[in-house]
Amino acid sequence: MSADKIVETMLAEEKHYCIDDFYSEIYWTALAYSLWEIGHLPDGVKEKAFEIIKKGANEFWLEIDDKALKQRQKCLDKLAIQLENENTKPIKVPKLKTTRKPFFQTGDVLAIKFDDEYGVCFVSSVDQGVRKIEYHLACTRLLQKEKPSIDDFINSEIACGKQNTSYCLKTDCWFNHKDLGLLIDRFVKIGRVELEDYVLGILSPTSTLEDIYNRITIDKKTSNFKFKDTWELIRGFEVDET
């Protein structure tokens, strides 16, 4: 955000912060100091801060601690000196990183190429933030020699229960963007699917194909998981034409 936009935004919030003299003191001095730190202190804000500082620390500081008023006044005196002079080493504007594009979107159906077999899964969630992209893959029980189709996916089986009215997925594989990128050539999108309401019942950090294979081949008897036909979860689907 530009410095001008920051100033505009904060000044528009003045009435919400400055509910009395005590909070006005905090608002104007904090705003002035912050803008001085980045090297963009407008004259109007500086003058208002000096006006506040000239009044001295508010008496309410004594209700916080019997030493707080004197300590606060020292801070205000120090701030006045800082504001009198231009900041020669302002905080630098961080360089914007290139926004990463997710490999897949929620609902994508993916064929997974193991060494001599194929599996199939769908992307149950993509969690994208400023510093991260995380993918949750829900694996079905399918394993076969040929690359699976959407029909194979629909006719597969998946570890899944019920949580209230939602399906609860039990075979989550949770990849970060970097780890999935190392395996991206093992995944082929074969379509998209729209599912009934569901939640992720198990969140399992994953980084290898072996982790996925273990989810697919989990023993039914020892896992205590319930299994459903995948088609029961599906509202609609489309086939990838590529």
C-alpha positions as CSV (number, residue, x, y, z in Angstrom):
1,M,0.0,0.0,0.0
2,S,1.3,3.5,-0.8
3,A,2.2,5.9,2.0
4,D,-0.6,8.3,0.9
5,K,-3.1,5.5,1.1
6,I,-1.9,4.5,4.5
7,V,-2.3,8.1,5.7
8,E,-5.8,8.4,4.1
9,T,-6.9,5.1,5.7
10,M,-5.6,6.0,9.2
11,L,-7.0,9.5,9.2
12,A,-10.4,8.1,8.2
13,E,-10.2,6.0,11.4
14,E,-9.5,8.9,13.7
15,K,-13.0,9.1,15.2
16,H,-12.9,5.4,16.1
17,Y,-9.6,5.7,18.0
18,C,-9.8,9.2,19.5
19,I,-12.6,8.6,22.0
20,D,-10.9,10.7,24.7
21,D,-7.7,12.6,25.4
22,F,-5.8,9.5,26.5
23,Y,-6.5,7.6,23.4
24,S,-6.0,10.7,21.2
25,E,-2.5,10.9,22.7
26,I,-1.8,7.3,21.7
27,Y,-3.3,7.6,18.3
28,W,-1.5,10.8,17.1
29,T,1.9,9.9,18.6
30,A,1.8,6.4,17.3
31,L,0.7,7.5,13.8
32,A,3.4,10.2,13.6
33,Y,6.1,7.8,14.8
34,S,5.1,5.1,12.3
35,L,5.0,7.5,9.4
36,W,8.4,9.0,10.5
37,E,9.8,5.4,10.5
38,I,8.9,4.9,6.8
39,G,10.0,8.4,5.8
40,H,6.5,9.8,5.0
41,L,5.4,12.0,7.8
42,P,3.0,14.7,6.5
43,D,3.2,18.2,8.1
44,G,-0.4,18.0,9.3
45,V,0.2,14.8,11.3
46,K,3.5,16.1,12.7
47,E,1.9,19.3,13.9
48,K,-0.9,17.4,15.5
49,A,1.6,15.2,17.3
50,F,3.6,18.2,18.6
51,E,0.3,19.7,19.9
52,I,-0.4,16.5,21.8
53,I,3.2,16.2,23.1
54,K,3.1,19.8,24.3
55,K,0.2,19.0,26.6
56,G,2.3,16.4,28.3
57,A,1.5,12.8,29.1
58,N,-2.1,12.3,30.0
59,E,-2.9,11.8,33.8
60,F,-4.6,8.5,33.1
61,W,-1.2,6.9,32.9
62,L,-1.1,7.1,36.7
63,E,-4.0,4.8,36.9
64,I,-2.1,2.2,34.9
65,D,1.0,2.4,37.2
66,D,2.4,5.0,39.5
67,K,5.6,5.2,37.4
68,A,3.9,5.1,34.0
69,L,3.3,8.9,33.7
70,K,7.0,9.7,34.1
71,Q,8.0,6.9,31.8
72,R,5.5,8.0,29.2
73,Q,6.7,11.6,29.4
74,K,10.2,10.5,28.6
75,C,9.0,8.7,25.6
76,L,7.1,11.8,24.4
77,D,10.2,14.0,24.9
78,K,12.3,11.5,22.9
79,L,9.6,11.4,20.1
80,A,9.5,15.2,19.9
81,I,13.3,15.2,19.1
82,Q,12.9,12.4,16.5
83,L,10.0,14.2,14.7
84,E,12.0,17.4,14.5
85,N,14.5,15.7,12.2
86,E,14.0,13.8,9.0
87,N,14.6,10.0,9.3
88,T,17.8,9.4,7.3
89,K,17.3,5.6,7.4
90,P,13.6,5.0,6.8
91,I,12.3,1.4,6.7
92,K,12.6,0.3,3.1
93,V,9.5,-0.8,1.1
94,P,9.8,-4.6,0.7
95,K,10.0,-5.9,-2.8
96,L,6.8,-7.6,-3.9
97,K,7.4,-11.3,-4.7
98,T,5.9,-12.7,-7.8
99,T,2.5,-14.2,-6.9
100,R,2.7,-18.0,-7.4
101,K,0.0,-19.6,-9.3
102,P,-1.5,-22.8,-7.8
103,F,-0.8,-26.0,-9.8
104,F,-4.4,-27.2,-9.2
105,Q,-7.7,-26.0,-8.0
106,T,-10.2,-27.4,-5.6
107,G,-12.3,-30.1,-7.4
108,D,-9.6,-31.1,-9.9
109,V,-9.4,-34.9,-10.4
110,L,-5.9,-36.1,-10.8
111,A,-4.4,-39.4,-12.1
112,I,-1.2,-40.2,-10.1
113,K,1.6,-42.1,-11.8
114,F,3.5,-44.5,-9.5
115,D,6.4,-46.6,-10.8
116,D,4.2,-49.3,-12.4
117,E,0.6,-48.4,-11.4
118,Y,-1.8,-45.5,-11.4
119,G,-3.9,-44.1,-8.6
120,V,-6.5,-41.3,-8.7
121,C,-7.5,-38.5,-6.3
122,F,-9.2,-35.2,-6.2
123,V,-8.1,-31.9,-4.8
124,S,-10.2,-31.4,-1.7
125,S,-8.8,-28.0,-0.7
126,V,-6.3,-25.4,-1.8
127,D,-5.2,-23.0,0.9
128,Q,-3.5,-20.0,-0.7
129,G,-2.0,-17.1,1.3
130,V,0.6,-14.4,0.8
131,R,3.5,-16.7,1.8
132,K,2.1,-20.2,1.1
133,I,0.1,-22.4,-1.0
134,E,-1.0,-25.8,0.4
135,Y,-2.9,-28.6,-1.3
136,H,-5.1,-31.3,0.2
137,L,-5.5,-34.4,-2.0
138,A,-8.2,-37.0,-1.2
139,C,-7.1,-40.4,-2.5
140,T,-9.4,-43.2,-3.6
141,R,-8.6,-46.9,-3.3
142,L,-8.1,-47.3,-7.0
143,L,-4.8,-48.8,-8.3
144,Q,-4.5,-50.0,-11.9
145,K,-2.0,-50.4,-14.7
146,E,-3.7,-48.1,-17.2
147,K,-4.2,-44.3,-16.7
148,P,-7.5,-43.9,-15.0
149,S,-10.5,-42.0,-16.5
150,I,-13.2,-40.0,-14.8
151,D,-15.4,-43.2,-15.0
152,D,-12.7,-45.1,-13.1
153,F,-12.6,-42.3,-10.5
154,I,-16.4,-42.3,-10.1
155,N,-16.5,-46.1,-9.7
156,S,-13.7,-46.2,-7.1
157,E,-14.0,-46.4,-3.4
158,I,-12.8,-43.9,-0.8
159,A,-12.3,-43.8,3.0
160,C,-15.1,-41.6,4.2
161,G,-17.5,-41.2,7.0
162,K,-20.2,-38.7,8.0
163,Q,-20.0,-35.7,10.2
164,N,-23.5,-34.4,10.8
165,T,-24.8,-33.9,7.2
166,S,-21.4,-33.6,5.6
167,Y,-19.1,-36.3,4.4
168,C,-15.8,-36.6,6.4
169,L,-12.8,-37.5,4.2
170,K,-10.2,-39.8,5.9
171,T,-7.4,-40.0,3.3
172,D,-6.1,-36.5,3.2
173,C,-2.6,-35.9,1.8
174,W,-1.4,-32.4,2.6
175,F,1.4,-31.0,0.4
176,N,3.1,-27.6,0.4
177,H,3.7,-25.9,-2.9
178,K,7.4,-26.7,-3.1
179,D,7.0,-30.4,-2.3
180,L,4.2,-30.9,-4.7
181,G,6.2,-29.0,-7.4
182,L,8.9,-31.7,-7.1
183,L,6.4,-34.3,-8.0
184,I,4.2,-32.4,-10.5
185,D,5.2,-34.5,-13.5
186,R,3.5,-37.5,-11.7
187,F,0.1,-35.8,-11.7
188,V,-2.3,-35.5,-14.7
189,K,-5.6,-33.6,-14.5
190,I,-8.3,-35.8,-16.0
191,G,-11.3,-33.7,-15.1
192,R,-13.2,-31.7,-12.4
193,V,-15.7,-32.8,-9.9
194,E,-18.4,-31.0,-7.8
195,L,-19.0,-32.8,-4.5
196,E,-21.5,-32.9,-1.8
197,D,-20.7,-31.0,1.4
198,Y,-17.6,-32.4,3.0
199,V,-15.0,-31.8,5.7
200,L,-11.4,-32.9,6.0
201,G,-11.4,-35.5,8.8
202,I,-7.6,-36.1,8.9
203,L,-4.9,-33.5,8.1
204,S,-1.7,-35.4,7.3
205,P,1.4,-33.6,6.2
206,T,2.8,-35.3,3.1
207,S,5.8,-34.9,0.8
208,T,6.3,-38.1,-1.2
209,L,4.5,-40.4,-3.6
210,E,5.1,-43.2,-1.0
211,D,2.9,-41.3,1.5
212,I,0.1,-41.2,-1.1
213,Y,0.5,-44.9,-1.9
214,N,0.2,-45.7,1.7
215,R,-3.0,-43.8,2.0
216,I,-4.4,-45.7,-1.0
217,T,-3.4,-49.1,0.2
218,I,-4.3,-48.6,3.9
219,D,-5.6,-51.9,5.4
220,K,-9.3,-51.8,5.8
221,K,-9.4,-54.1,8.8
222,T,-6.7,-52.3,10.9
223,S,-7.6,-48.7,9.9
224,N,-11.1,-48.7,11.4
225,F,-12.1,-46.4,8.5
226,K,-15.4,-46.7,6.8
227,F,-15.4,-46.8,3.0
228,K,-17.9,-45.5,0.5
229,D,-18.4,-45.6,-3.2
230,T,-16.9,-42.4,-4.6
231,W,-20.0,-41.7,-6.7
232,E,-22.0,-41.1,-3.5
233,L,-20.0,-37.9,-2.9
234,I,-20.4,-36.5,-6.4
235,R,-23.0,-33.9,-7.5
236,G,-21.5,-33.4,-10.9
237,F,-18.4,-33.7,-13.0
238,E,-16.7,-32.7,-16.2
239,V,-14.0,-34.4,-18.3
240,D,-10.7,-32.7,-19.1
241,E,-10.7,-32.6,-22.9
242,T,-6.9,-32.3,-23.1
